[in-house]
């Protein structure tokens, strides 16, 4: 009992950092649910863009955790683009566009100021970011319909290794 009281005095619950946050999914959400959640930190992004007569949309993607790529989400048709993160680099913001049932553009921003833009600037805009400083992208979730990504949301987590505020 005494150790709990000392801990409570030294570290009141209000002073604990917010470890997780969620940017709610955008898009129409048709198709099958997906989640890229696995152990480790994200170290790379691979995205496929499908181009047609009317423009292009995001047909699929993969995230790399440490040195392992996730299973493909959606389909790997179209033009692949890839970004490998540097040591201690993390994704801290995602923005983009969605229109007519698909995610058309994704823009990933890192804590080192790099941008990775894939897709076409077509449709309604969205902007995802963590609610707390020091949080980074942990995984993506949403839906895909076998032709492309129809909705996407972002899950953020505090990274103790890169956080100097703790």
C-alpha positions in Angstrom: 0.0 0.0 0.0 2.8 2.4 0.9 4.6 2.0 -2.5 1.3 2.7 -4.4 0.8 5.9 -2.4 4.4 7.1 -3.1 4.0 6.2 -6.8 0.7 8.1 -7.0 2.3 11.2 -5.4 5.3 11.1 -7.7 3.4 10.2 -10.9 -0.2 11.5 -10.7 -2.5 10.0 -13.3 -3.1 13.4 -14.9 0.6 13.6 -15.6 0.8 10.4 -17.6 1.2 10.9 -21.3 -1.6 9.9 -23.7 -0.1 6.8 -25.2 -2.5 6.2 -28.1 -4.8 8.1 -30.4 -6.9 7.4 -33.5 -7.7 9.4 -36.6 -11.1 8.1 -37.7 -11.4 6.5 -41.1 -12.4 8.5 -44.2 -13.9 7.2 -47.4 -17.1 5.3 -48.2 -15.9 2.1 -46.4 -17.1 -0.6 -48.9 -15.4 -4.0 -49.0 -13.4 -6.0 -46.5 -11.8 -4.6 -43.3 -8.0 -4.4 -43.0 -5.4 -3.7 -40.3 -1.7 -3.5 -40.6 -1.1 -3.9 -36.8 1.9 -6.1 -36.1 4.9 -5.8 -33.7 7.7 -3.3 -34.3 8.1 0.2 -35.6 7.2 1.3 -39.1 10.3 1.6 -41.3 8.9 1.8 -44.8 5.9 2.4 -47.0 5.0 0.9 -50.4 2.0 2.2 -52.3 0.4 1.2 -55.6 -1.5 3.7 -57.7 -3.9 2.5 -60.3 -4.3 4.9 -63.2 -7.2 5.0 -65.6 -8.8 7.4 -68.1 -10.4 9.5 -65.3 -7.3 9.7 -63.1 -5.8 7.4 -60.5 -6.6 6.1 -57.1 -4.7 4.1 -54.4 -5.1 0.4 -55.3 -3.0 -1.0 -52.5 -0.1 -0.6 -50.0 2.2 -2.3 -47.6 4.0 -1.1 -44.5 7.4 -2.3 -43.4 7.9 -3.1 -39.7 11.5 -3.3 -38.8 12.7 -5.4 -41.8 9.5 -7.2 -42.6 6.8 -6.1 -45.0 3.1 -6.7 -44.2 0.8 -8.6 -46.5 -0.4 -6.4 -49.3 -3.6 -4.5 -48.5 -5.8 -4.1 -51.6 -4.0 -5.0 -54.8 -0.5 -4.5 -56.1 -1.6 -3.3 -59.6 -0.5 0.0 -61.0 2.6 2.0 -60.3 4.5 1.1 -57.1 6.2 3.8 -55.1 8.2 3.3 -52.0 9.8 5.2 -49.1 12.2 3.7 -46.6 12.5 5.6 -43.4 15.9 6.7 -41.9 17.0 5.6 -38.5 14.9 7.3 -35.8 12.5 8.7 -38.5 8.8 8.2 -38.0 5.5 9.1 -39.7 3.8 11.9 -37.8 1.1 13.0 -40.3 -0.9 11.6 -43.1 -3.1 13.7 -45.5 -4.8 13.0 -48.7 -7.9 13.0 -50.8 -10.9 10.6 -51.3 -13.6 10.7 -54.0 -16.1 8.4 -55.6 -15.5 5.4 -53.4 -11.7 5.4 -53.3 -8.7 7.0 -51.6 -7.1 9.0 -54.4 -4.1 10.5 -52.7 -1.9 9.8 -49.7 0.8 12.1 -48.3 3.0 10.9 -45.5 5.1 13.4 -43.5 7.9 12.3 -41.2 9.5 13.9 -38.1 12.5 14.7 -40.2 10.5 16.8 -42.6 10.4 14.4 -45.5 7.2 14.0 -47.6 6.0 10.9 -49.5 3.2 11.7 -51.9 1.3 9.1 -54.0 -1.8 9.5 -56.1 -3.9 12.3 -57.6 -5.2 15.5 -55.9 -8.9 14.7 -56.5 -11.7 14.9 -54.1 -12.3 15.8 -50.4 -9.3 16.4 -48.2 -8.4 14.7 -45.0 -5.5 15.3 -42.5 -4.5 12.8 -39.8 -2.1 13.5 -37.0 -1.6 12.3 -33.4 -3.2 14.1 -30.5 0.1 14.2 -28.5 3.6 15.4 -29.3 6.0 12.5 -29.6 3.4 10.0 -31.0 4.0 8.3 -34.4 2.0 6.2 -36.8 1.6 2.7 -35.3 -0.7 1.1 -37.9 -3.4 1.8 -40.6 -6.9 0.3 -40.7 -9.9 0.7 -43.0 -11.5 -1.2 -45.9 -10.6 -2.3 -49.4 -12.8 -3.8 -52.1 -10.4 -5.9 -54.2 -9.8 -3.0 -56.6 -8.5 -0.3 -54.3 -8.6 1.3 -50.8 -12.1 2.6 -50.0 -11.4 3.9 -46.5 -8.4 4.5 -44.3 -7.8 5.5 -40.6 -4.6 6.0 -38.6 -3.6 4.7 -35.2 -0.9 6.6 -33.3 1.3 5.6 -30.4 3.9 7.2 -28.2 7.4 5.9 -29.0 9.5 5.9 -25.9 12.8 5.4 -27.8 12.4 8.7 -29.7 10.6 10.8 -27.1 12.8 13.2 -25.1 9.8 14.6 -23.1 9.5 11.6 -20.8 
